[in-house]
Amino acid sequence: MRDLSRRGVLGGAIAVAAGTAAGAGAGVAAAAPGQVPDIWGEFTKTPYAHPQIPYIGRAGHRAGRGSVPRRGRILRAEAFGAVADGSIDSAPAINRALAAAGRAGGGTVLLGKGTYRIDDLIHIGDDDVVLKGAGSAATKLYATKNLTELIGVYGSRYGGDKSSWSWAGGLIWLCPADRFRTLTDAIKARAWPFEGWTGNRRDEWQTLTTVEPARRGAWSVTVADASRLRRGDLVLLRLADDADHTLLEHMAGGGAGPEAYYWDDKTKLTSYVPYEWPVRIASVRGARVTFERPLPLDVRPEWDPRLTTHVKALSGAGVEGLTLEAVETPQAQHLLDKGYNGVALQCTYDCFVDDVTVWNVDNGFGFVAASASTLRRTTVGGRGAHHPYFCREGSHDNLVEDFTVARRTVPAPPGTQLHGINVEGLSSHNVWSRGRMEMGTFDSHRGMPFANVRTDITVNNDGRHGGDASAGPLFGARFTHWNIRVTNERAGLMKIDGLAPWSATVGVTTVREFDQIDVPDFEGDLHSRLELYGTTDAVRPRNLYDAQRRL
């Protein structure tokens, strides 16, 4: 590695990246001392297919390009009967306003300063509809009921007495209208559904075309028939595993360790396959189709690759500038949450949440089969949450930035659990950036999430991860922890070079093992990288996501 203490670094972070990517000779400004690890120079030469670091430079809403001009009408919730003094149930009025914006083809529903009591959940189910308050310090939704009361008991499709409200649903719930109806109807009928892009039984899809072989990192593929594909279409790339589980082995990086792993009894893990990756088409030229993001995996004939339809996605919707506070109740026993949940994004693509705080919730912000969406300037606080942030059921390419998990205001009751920033269920290419975690951990619930990044985060690592044995490995390939400041020195799931295959741990402060100690799931050489271990904020670039955006 190189010591840059005597050299300027462009933007305080990435002169090496800029020079390598563009051959630029622009002037550079003075910067704080720092060190560029060898792995960063390697990455800039092969950014879309590096063996240890995933390409996440287009994660988030609109491929990371930020907000868009508001479309459609401006509606005020008060005009539909909402009252900002907490005296009446304003949920029906707010939902009427959101539905009106949807019928108009999009719009923004404004909430003023004050407290709006809601005795029902708030549902955003139409494209380009935004619920906007006057700021998280000025507008409050005060929720009096939980999802068990409002919808019903939600059991687990895997059996047992667990409550699926422990990891699903929100009192503000962004989900396309038809999908929301089928989900809630199934819950009320106690026919526990699959929650993703292809329906309650995973059979609501049709093949658009088959796909020729391609390599991970390619932006384009050749298809058998492009007649049903158009620029701007959202499609699913669908990959099915074979009898030898070579797709799962590929997600784990391949080689001797994954080949020796016993997959057949990991029934929860195998229920997540086929792998379904939503992506928008950037162009169609003959049989050549280009996507707005590079391929997350190889495309091989043995995995029956195809582009398919899916349930209608929710796009362009958002929530901003408010606090959702649930009536204060003790945190529930582990896995028995009633559903005092914050904001859930389900079957969303290009949606966003900005300047939103949730308080006294069971679970804070959730991605459930959600992709290409952004949480920005969010906070989870109050009496303590089971999952402050959860990312599951095949959620991909999402961005969580400038986030806070605040220290709980009351002691944790016995029998409860705290996780932190969760990812599971073959979810991939998600990013957590610029965070302050006063409690919690970097939770993997098994289910072999892969190619996810946590970067530029300060964490008091006092949570514990979960996950059933039937969900398989903690990590797949290309997990990256970059510039992580651990305030209590606890190693658990921070320094991952001994756990995650084909991974990178770069710029993590010195940690030691205590409390929950894990062993690797795969035998042999993990092909993991460890650089600048034991440093504090020395790595340059400081933030891996920001640096990839600038490449």
Secondary structure in CASP SS format (residue, H / E / C, confidence):
PFRMAT SS
TARGET T0000
AUTHOR 0000-0000-0000
METHOD secondary structure of the structure
MODEL  1
M C 1.00
R E 1.00
D E 1.00
L C 1.00
S C 1.00
R C 1.00
R C 1.00
G C 1.00
V C 1.00
L H 1.00
G H 1.00
G H 1.00
A C 1.00
I C 1.00
A H 1.00
V H 1.00
A H 1.00
A H 1.00
G H 1.00
T H 1.00
A H 1.00
A H 1.00
G C 1.00
A C 1.00
G C 1.00
A C 1.00
G C 1.00
V C 1.00
A C 1.00
A C 1.00
A C 1.00
A C 1.00
P C 1.00
G C 1.00
Q E 1.00
V E 1.00
P C 1.00
D H 1.00
I H 1.00
W H 1.00
G H 1.00
E H 1.00
F H 1.00
T H 1.00
K H 1.00
T C 1.00
P C 1.00
Y C 1.00
A C 1.00
H C 1.00
P C 1.00
Q C 1.00
I C 1.00
P C 1.00
Y C 1.00
I C 1.00
G C 1.00
R C 1.00
A C 1.00
G C 1.00
H H 1.00
R H 1.00
A H 1.00
G H 1.00
R C 1.00
G C 1.00
S C 1.00
V C 1.00
P C 1.00
R C 1.00
R C 1.00
G C 1.00
R E 1.00
I E 1.00
L E 1.00
R E 1.00
A H 1.00
E H 1.00
A H 1.00
F H 1.00
G C 1.00
A C 1.00
V C 1.00
A C 1.00
D E 1.00
G E 1.00
S E 1.00
I E 1.00
D E 1.00
S C 1.00
A H 1.00
P H 1.00
A H 1.00
I H 1.00
N H 1.00
R H 1.00
A H 1.00
L H 1.00
A H 1.00
A H 1.00
A H 1.00
G H 1.00
R H 1.00
A C 1.00
G C 1.00
G C 1.00
G E 1.00
T E 1.00
V E 1.00
L E 1.00
L C 1.00
G C 1.00
K C 1.00
G E 1.00
T E 1.00
Y E 1.00
R E 1.00
I E 1.00
D C 1.00
D C 1.00
L C 1.00
I E 1.00
H E 1.00
I E 1.00
G C 1.00
D C 1.00
D C 1.00
D C 1.00
V E 1.00
V E 1.00
L E 1.00
K E 1.00
G C 1.00
A C 1.00
G C 1.00
S C 1.00
A C 1.00
A C 1.00
T E 1.00
K E 1.00
L E 1.00
Y E 1.00
A E 1.00
T C 1.00
K C 1.00
N C 1.00
L H 1.00
T H 1.00
E H 1.00
L H 1.00
I C 1.00
G C 1.00
V C 1.00
Y C 1.00
G E 1.00
S C 1.00
R C 1.00
Y C 1.00
G C 1.00
G C 1.00
D C 1.00
K C 1.00
S E 1.00
S H 1.00
W H 1.00
S H 1.00
W C 1.00
A C 1.00
G C 1.00
G C 1.00
L C 1.00
I E 1.00
W E 1.00
L E 1.00
C C 1.00
P C 1.00
A H 1.00
D H 1.00
R H 1.00
F H 1.00
R H 1.00
T H 1.00
L H 1.00
T H 1.00
D H 1.00
A H 1.00
I H 1.00
K H 1.00
A C 1.00
R C 1.00
A C 1.00
W C 1.00
P C 1.00
F C 1.00
E C 1.00
G C 1.00
W C 1.00
T C 1.00
G C 1.00
N C 1.00
R C 1.00
R C 1.00
D C 1.00
E C 1.00
W C 1.00
Q C 1.00
T E 1.00
L E 1.00
T E 1.00
T E 1.00
V E 1.00
E C 1.00
P C 1.00
A E 1.00
R C 1.00
R C 1.00
G C 1.00
A C 1.00
W C 1.00
S E 1.00
V E 1.00
T E 1.00
V E 1.00
A C 1.00
D C 1.00
A C 1.00
S C 1.00
R C 1.00
L C 1.00
R C 1.00
R C 1.00
G C 1.00
D C 1.00
L E 1.00
V E 1.00
L E 1.00
L E 1.00
R E 1.00
L E 1.00
A C 1.00
D C 1.00
D C 1.00
A C 1.00
D C 1.00
H C 1.00
T H 1.00
L H 1.00
L H 1.00
E H 1.00
H H 1.00
M H 1.00
A C 1.00
G C 1.00
G C 1.00
G C 1.00
A H 1.00
G H 1.00
P H 1.00
E H 1.00
A H 1.00
Y C 1.00
Y C 1.00
W C 1.00
D C 1.00
D C 1.00
K C 1.00
T H 1.00
K H 1.00
L H 1.00
T H 1.00
S C 1.00
Y C 1.00
V C 1.00
P C 1.00
Y E 1.00
E E 1.00
W E 1.00
P E 1.00
V E 1.00
R E 1.00
I E 1.00
A E 1.00
S E 1.00
V E 1.00
R E 1.00
G C 1.00
A C 1.00
R E 1.00
V E 1.00
T E 1.00
F E 1.00
E C 1.00
R C 1.00
P C 1.00
L C 1.00
P C 1.00
L C 1.00
D C 1.00
V E 1.00
R C 1.00
P H 1.00
E H 1.00
W H 1.00
D C 1.00
P C 1.00
R E 1.00
L E 1.00
T E 1.00
T C 1.00
H C 1.00
V C 1.00
K C 1.00
A C 1.00
L E 1.00
S E 1.00
G C 1.00
A C 1.00
G E 1.00
V E 1.00
E E 1.00
G E 1.00
L E 1.00
T E 1.00
L E 1.00
E E 1.00
A E 1.00
V C 1.00
E C 1.00
T C 1.00
P C 1.00
Q C 1.00
A C 1.00
Q C 1.00
H C 1.00
L C 1.00
L C 1.00
D C 1.00
K C 1.00
G C 1.00
Y C 1.00
N E 1.00
G E 1.00
V E 1.00
A E 1.00
L E 1.00
Q E 1.00
C C 1.00
T E 1.00
Y E 1.00
D C 1.00
C C 1.00
F E 1.00
V E 1.00
D E 1.00
D E 1.00
V E 1.00
T E 1.00
V E 1.00
W E 1.00
N C 1.00
V C 1.00
D C 1.00
N E 1.00
G E 1.00
F E 1.00
G E 1.00
F E 1.00
V E 1.00
A C 1.00
A C 1.00
S E 1.00
A C 1.00
S C 1.00
T E 1.00
L E 1.00
R E 1.00
R E 1.00
T E 1.00
T E 1.00
V E 1.00
G E 1.00
G C 1.00
R C 1.00
G C 1.00
A C 1.00
H C 1.00
H E 1.00
P E 1.00
Y E 1.00
F E 1.00
C E 1.00
R E 1.00
E C 1.00
G C 1.00
S C 1.00
H E 1.00
D C 1.00
N C 1.00
L E 1.00
V E 1.00
E E 1.00
D E 1.00
F E 1.00
T E 1.00
V E 1.00
A C 1.00
R C 1.00
R C 1.00
T C 1.00
V C 1.00
P C 1.00
A C 1.00
P C 1.00
P C 1.00
G C 1.00
T C 1.00
Q C 1.00
L C 1.00
H C 1.00
G E 1.00
I E 1.00
N C 1.00
V E 1.00
E C 1.00
G C 1.00
L C 1.00
S C 1.00
S E 1.00
H C 1.00
N C 1.00
V E 1.00
W E 1.00
S E 1.00
R E 1.00
G E 1.00
R E 1.00
M E 1.00
E C 1.00
M C 1.00
G C 1.00
T E 1.00
F C 1.00
D C 1.00
S E 1.00
H C 1.00
R C 1.00
G C 1.00
M C 1.00
P C 1.00
F E 1.00
A C 1.00
N C 1.00
V E 1.00
R E 1.00
T E 1.00
D E 1.00
I E 1.00
T E 1.00
V E 1.00
N C 1.00
N C 1.00
D C 1.00
G C 1.00
R C 1.00
H C 1.00
G C 1.00
G C 1.00
D C 1.00
A H 1.00
S H 1.00
A H 1.00
G C 1.00
P C 1.00
L C 1.00
F C 1.00
G C 1.00
A C 1.00
R C 1.00
F C 1.00
T E 1.00
H E 1.00
W E 1.00
N E 1.00
I E 1.00
R E 1.00
V E 1.00
T C 1.00
N C 1.00
E C 1.00
R E 1.00
A C 1.00
G C 1.00
L C 1.00
M C 1.00
K C 1.00
I C 1.00
D C 1.00
G C 1.00
L C 1.00
A C 1.00
P C 1.00
W C 1.00
S C 1.00
A E 1.00
T E 1.00
V E 1.00
G E 1.00
V E 1.00
T C 1.00
T C 1.00
V C 1.00
R E 1.00
E C 1.00
F C 1.00
D C 1.00
Q C 1.00
I C 1.00
D C 1.00
V C 1.00
P C 1.00
D C 1.00
F C 1.00
E C 1.00
G C 1.00
D C 1.00
L C 1.00
H C 1.00
S C 1.00
R E 1.00
L E 1.00
E E 1.00
L C 1.00
Y C 1.00
G C 1.00
T C 1.00
T C 1.00
D C 1.00
A C 1.00
V E 1.00
R C 1.00
P C 1.00
R C 1.00
N C 1.00
L H 1.00
Y H 1.00
D H 1.00
A H 1.00
Q H 1.00
R H 1.00
R H 1.00
L C 1.00
END
